[in-house]
């Protein structure tokens, strides 16, 4: 199975975790997902009044320069840790 296939399977599995992760872990998951699927953050940083979108964008932008394959593997490893 290729890394991309593993990543896609893990994304599907992440929706069925036994426990909902805390907000910081959810932001890390989001950032790794976006970096792995889209590459570096794009667009402008959301405004101060949109707290959720701004936090998500910041989590994604913090991974700037991380390769897509590396981000995919980190996402797979994070979900594996959450499942155990």
Secondary structure, 3 states (H helix, E strand, C coil): CCHHHHHHHHHHHHCCCCCCCCHHHHHHHHHHHHHHHHCCCCCCCCCCCCHHHHHHHHHHHCCCCCCHHHHHHHHHHHHHHHHC
